[in-house]
Amino acid sequence: MIPFLDLKGLNLSLAPELQAASARVLESGWFVLGQEVEDFEAEFADYCQADHAIAVANGLDALHLILRAYDIGPGDEVIVPTNTYIATWLAVSYAGARPVPVEPLLSTYNMDPAAIEAAITPRTRAIMPVHLYGQTARMAPIMALAERHGLKVIEDAAQSHGASQHGRRAGSLGHAAGFSFYPGKNLGALGDGGAITTSDPVLAHRLRRLRNYGSRTKYQNDEKGFNSRLDELQAAFLRVKLRRLDDWNQRRRQIAERYLATLDGLGLILPHVEPGNVTCWHLFVVRCVRRDELHTALLEAGVQTAIHYPIPPHLQPAYADLGHTEGSFPLSECLHREVLSLPMGPTLSDDEVAEVIAAITRVATLLDLPATTASSAV
């Protein structure tokens, strides 16, 4: 079986360095907000071309704390994508604000700037674009919109470690950005983790306080804060992995190029990378009107694929209170019915890529997929 992502193999390949990092933390005797976190923050900020990085417990906390630091809360609105993982919406809800969903561009599946502008109201405080699957959203028009309306732009960069747009890396394209280091990310910890990047020193100062019970001096709490801190151990592991991130992303690009060159004409809609974007290919997502059949047939052929994501946030029971129903956002609903993620990761060998391509070719022929997968919903 060709796995969708071989995390075990990836981490075992680094075993000596990860063990050395663990030993270094044990020998230090310091396990929370110590030197490893400080060093990782400096290294990650530099990598993202930002002035500051603030390490936190996970990616959801990263987005939530940014909203809190901007004093966005009850009565406010934040514009979010319809096509995303629910964590983007949850961050807004945790802050007490209302998520206002907008439809994506069908070329990249990221937020449509025209749809954003139509959704702005007097209550809007921020825009939260997601760099979905590892490709950055159209940030120039989004930032221009934000400037005209006095809004903050918060990048959900959970899937875009190392992605860039016109030479600027994700994490430096908005006013602030939230990253996840969940193990399956391009830069993944051996557990949960997250970080915020920004070049705003005032925001960074407040975020460091908010993540640590509202305190910068022990036992002095300047405001009601949270407990959201990256462990020293995870920071040490991430420092090992950060040094390899560019090489791993380059391997992902090589795999994506093979997929793009060989899967055209098989009844799939393939990803499109916009000019000026360098994607980190967190996921390689195709579309197929008979997605579930394709998913099952490939598994039977020995190829593990994944679905990101089967149910859009606006149709989740958790957000029934917003009153959205099936058909409210047809573009997103279409995508969630059709998307399928192919095996992708730096440990995937050339032979395995060839097997994936051969399996898809066989299965597509057997299923007699239509020449186009453009859904009637689009």
Secondary structure, DSSP 4 states (H G I P E B T S, - for coil): -B-S--HHHHHHTTHHHHHHHHHHHHHHT--BSSHHHHHHHHHHHHHTT-SEEEEES-HHHHHHHHHHHTT--TT-EEEEESSS-THHHHHHHHTT-EEEEEPBPTTTSSB-HHHHHHH--TTEEEE--B-GGG----HHHHHHHHHHHT-EEEEE-TT-TT-EETTEETTSSSSEEEEE--TTSSS--SS--EEEEES-HHHHHHHHHHTBTTEEETTEESS---B---BHHHHHHHHHHHTTHHHHHHHHHHHHHHHHHHSTTSS-BPP-PPTTEE---S-EEEE-TTHHHHHHHHHHTTB--B-S-SS-GGGSGGGGGGT--TTSSHHHHHHHHHEEEEP--TT--HHHHHHHHHHHHHHHHHHT--S----TT-
